[in-house]
Amino acid sequence: MDLELEGKVAVVTGASRGIGLAIVRALAEEGMHVAGGALTVDSLEEIDGVTAVAVDLVDPSGSARLVREAVDRHGRIDVLVNNVGGVQLRLNGFLEVSDDDFERSLQLNFFAALRATRAAVGAMVDQGGGTIVNVASVNSFFHPDGLVIDYGAAKAALLNVSKALSQELGPKGIRINSVSPGPVATDLWLGEHGVAATIAAATGSDAATVREQAIASMPTGRFTTPKEVATLVALLASPRAGNVTGSNYVIDGGLVKTM
């Protein structure tokens, strides 16, 4: 299927690894011009059609600078993918999670996206339309987990703002949707210092056992792949989904059992 994205311009945050890198590759394969932003961008340098932008997206000016780079190079921005994020497990309970911990998580998982959205919407209004896709998480609404309490709160804020903005921006030709993955086969979950290894170290188990326990909760019997998330993002970015806005699409191997 032709997603009708060829020649259009995309900005992807958190673009250098995991889900973000898969999204960059998927959009570039569709013929888009992609500006990918991250702290380190070596993995983006050799991908055709991609402009690698080394940027600190937690810095209040970082997201706007990334969007401005795309507009300066290509004269417009058709798609913004807010992917940057990260999680630190809170193994010692709520009383050990400080205001500073919540602040850091909100800056990375919410404010970076908010600022990028603000910058992109300004350009999209001027050009008459555009599309925004946020990478959220099932932790924003499903089985809220004290281990990721600050991360879940930040992603919930992102979903709420996305829904509210869809009402305001729809008449301006701007669509905004979200994707909420469950466990994904990236270093965040499966790496040397990922979720599985961290839980294993804290519980006296091993990473393989923690991984298998996570898999057991999913009817498909496996983790989602970054490419699968990227495919869903590309579809939502496409004009073929032109009347989809204000929605959140879950990709979790059947982990969430409720509607």
C-alpha angles and dihedrals in degrees: 000000000000107000091198092233100120113128094010123123126242135183118204123188122207086023106156104079147008117005093354094056091047090052092050091052093046094051093044090051087056088058098257126147103238129197106197119194130197141129091264121024107180091119091059099050098089100041112110114240094017127119110202114214119190104212141149103235092192089062106096091236097042101087093046091050091053092050091046090053091057094046093047092051100041107017096239147033118229101172134028119190113193101202106140114117147119143191137217117197115238100216098167100059137254097301089062093053107093132203087254090056091053091045093053092048093048091049093053101035102033117012095048088057093042092054094045090049091051091051094045096045090056090058094040093053090052093051095043104252151355145167133255125194121187124201104219127158142243085246087074092072113357124083094335104227126210089213088070100024097139094041092050091049091051093049090046089055089051092053092048094050091046092055092048093047092050088066094050098039101041094082088052093058095255120129123198125189138160137222119209114197125193118210110340127195096249135116089265088071106018106026127110091270097026131124095278094050093044094051091045092053091049095048101038091247129113131256094246091057093048090049092051091049090054091048091051090063092060120076091213089061096227146070120267113256122235089239091058091054090047091052091055091048091051091051092051089048091053126097085231086077089047098141096045113104138140091028134129118211118203120212107180112126090258095304093138108068099184131075 
